[in-house]
Amino acid sequence: MNTQLIESKLDPDLAVINEICAAGEPWVKIVKQGQIFRIVDLEGNQAVDTLFFNAHDALERYSVTDTIRAQNKLYLTTGSKLCSNFGNVMLTIIADTCGRHDTLGGACAAESNTVRYALEKYPMHSCRDSFLHALAHETACEQLGMSKRDIPSNINFFMNVPVTAEGNLEFVDGISAPGKYVEMQAEMDVLVLISNCPQLNNPCNAYNPTPIRLLVWDTQTG
């Protein structure tokens, strides 16, 4: 895949949202059409499991199959259009200093931790736990009437999951580094649901989950 490393010119001091999300925690915000949304990998090699929903109708949500089919590529970078299950473009990646983001690895869960690693890993915190916590406690999710059945396959920003010649997935060291970021422009009002991955069993977080920074700009101020 040809990466598209493009830096942003936006000033963080002008962002209307500038927040830190701790490792293992969920983060929920609505990004309005035309606004620009940035995820910053503060310490490097952090996996950021991310879902997008139409902020007015949760039945429309990010679709990995529609996104891959539309661009004919497995990985995301500058220029990638994130498509919904209704075939609409939800966001466009407009800047990226990492260059490769995973669409296939999915979110860790108690069940997958057990199958992949060991039975005693079942109680460990997981991204699915974070998603479920947000659905139950975040007002924006409650207003849309969302439940666990509304969790589709997610994007893993900054995560490196190569596909082998045999079609298998490998969870390997990331290619991100401290301060790397990905930036998207919303093509519709979107609800952003993030689990800042707590995974300790594979190299996706360098075995050390770390915080991320989330920023949003209005186009007129950015």
Residue pairs with C-beta under 8 A, 6 or more apart in sequence:
1 73
1 74
1 75
1 77
1 100
3 77
3 78
3 96
3 99
3 100
4 77
4 78
4 79
4 96
4 99
5 77
5 78
5 96
5 97
5 99
6 78
6 94
6 95
6 96
6 97
7 95
7 97
8 38
8 94
8 95
8 181
8 183
10 36
10 38
10 183
10 215
10 217
10 222
11 222
12 18
12 215
14 217
14 221
14 222
15 38
15 215
15 216
15 217
15 222
16 35
16 216
16 217
16 218
16 221
17 29
17 214
17 215
17 216
18 213
18 214
18 215
19 27
19 213
19 214
19 215
20 42
20 211
20 212
20 213
20 214
21 27
21 194
21 196
21 211
21 212
21 213
21 214
22 196
22 211
23 46
23 196
23 197
23 198
23 205
23 209
23 210
23 211
24 125
24 130
24 196
24 197
24 198
24 209
25 130
25 195
25 196
26 130
26 131
26 133
26 134
26 138
26 193
26 194
26 195
26 196
27 134
27 192
27 193
27 194
27 196
27 214
28 134
28 138
28 140
28 141
28 191
28 192
28 193
28 194
29 140
29 191
29 192
29 214
29 216
30 55
30 140
30 189
30 190
30 191
30 192
31 37
31 91
31 186
31 189
31 190
31 192
31 216
32 55
32 186
32 189
33 186
33 187
33 188
33 189
34 185
34 186
34 218
34 219
35 185
35 186
35 216
35 217
35 218
35 219
36 94
36 183
36 184
36 185
36 186
36 216
36 217
36 219
36 222
37 91
37 183
37 184
37 185
37 186
37 192
37 214
37 215
37 216
38 95
38 181
38 182
38 183
38 184
38 213
38 214
38 215
38 216
38 217
39 48
39 50
39 157
39 158
39 181
39 182
39 183
39 194
39 212
39 213
39 214
40 179
40 180
40 181
40 212
40 213
40 214
40 215
41 48
41 98
41 157
41 158
41 176
41 177
41 178
41 179
41 180
41 181
41 212
42 178
42 179
42 210
42 211
42 212
42 213
43 178
43 210
43 211
44 174
44 176
44 177
44 178
44 179
44 180
44 206
44 210
45 158
45 173
45 174
45 176
45 177
45 203
45 204
45 205
45 206
45 208
45 210
46 158
46 174
46 176
46 196
46 197
46 205
46 209
46 210
46 211
46 212
47 156
47 157
47 158
47 159
47 174
47 197
47 199
47 204
47 205
48 156
48 157
48 158
48 159
48 194
48 195
48 196
48 197
48 212
49 107
49 108
49 127
49 130
49 131
49 154
49 155
49 156
49 194
49 195
49 196
49 197
50 154
50 155
50 156
50 157
50 192
50 193
50 194
50 195
51 61
51 62
51 131
51 151
51 152
51 154
51 155
51 192
51 193
51 194
52 61
52 62
52 82
52 84
52 90
52 91
52 190
52 191
52 192
52 193
53 60
53 61
53 62
53 144
53 146
53 150
53 190
53 191
53 193
54 60
54 61
54 84
54 90
54 188
54 189
54 190
54 191
55 140
55 144
55 188
55 189
55 190
55 191
56 189
57 144
58 144
58 145
58 146
58 150
58 191
60 84
60 85
60 86
60 88
61 84
61 85
61 150
61 152
62 82
62 83
62 84
62 85
62 90
62 152
62 154
62 155
63 83
63 84
63 85
63 152
64 103
64 104
64 152
64 153
64 154
64 155
66 83
66 84
66 85
66 87
67 76
67 80
67 81
67 82
67 83
67 103
68 74
68 103
70 81
70 83
71 80
71 81
73 80
74 103
74 104
74 163
75 100
75 101
75 102
75 103
76 82
76 93
76 100
76 101
76 102
76 103
76 155
76 157
76 182
77 93
77 96
77 98
77 99
77 100
77 101
78 93
78 94
78 95
78 96
79 92
79 93
80 92
80 93
81 89
81 91
81 92
81 93
82 89
82 90
82 91
82 92
82 93
82 155
82 184
83 89
83 90
84 90
85 152
88 187
88 188
89 187
89 188
90 186
90 187
90 188
90 190
91 184
91 185
91 186
91 187
91 190
92 184
92 185
92 187
93 182
93 183
93 184
94 183
94 184
94 185
95 181
95 182
95 183
96 181
96 182
96 183
97 179
97 180
97 181
97 182
98 157
98 158
98 175
98 176
98 180
98 181
98 182
99 175
100 160
100 175
101 155
101 156
101 157
101 158
101 159
101 182
102 155
102 156
102 157
102 159
102 160
102 161
103 153
103 155
103 156
104 161
104 163
104 169
105 156
105 159
105 161
105 169
105 171
105 204
106 112
106 153
106 154
106 156
107 126
107 127
107 128
107 131
107 151
107 154
107 156
107 195
107 197
108 126
108 127
108 128
108 197
108 198
108 199
109 126
109 127
109 128
109 129
110 122
110 123
110 124
110 126
110 128
110 129
111 122
112 126
113 121
113 122
113 124
113 126
113 201
114 121
114 122
116 201
116 202
117 201
121 201
124 198
124 200
124 201
125 198
126 198
126 199
127 154
127 195
127 197
127 198
127 199
128 151
128 195
130 195
130 196
130 198
131 148
131 151
131 193
131 195
132 148
132 151
134 141
134 193
134 195
135 141
135 142
135 146
135 147
135 148
135 150
135 151
135 193
136 142
140 191
141 191
141 193
144 191
154 195
156 197
156 204
157 182
158 174
158 176
158 180
158 182
159 174
159 197
159 204
160 172
160 173
160 174
160 175
160 204
161 169
161 170
161 171
161 172
161 204
162 169
162 170
162 172
163 169
163 170
164 170
171 202
171 203
171 204
172 203
173 203
173 206
174 203
174 204
174 206
185 219
194 212
194 214
196 209
196 211
196 212
197 204
197 205
197 209
198 205
198 209
199 205
199 209
200 207
200 209
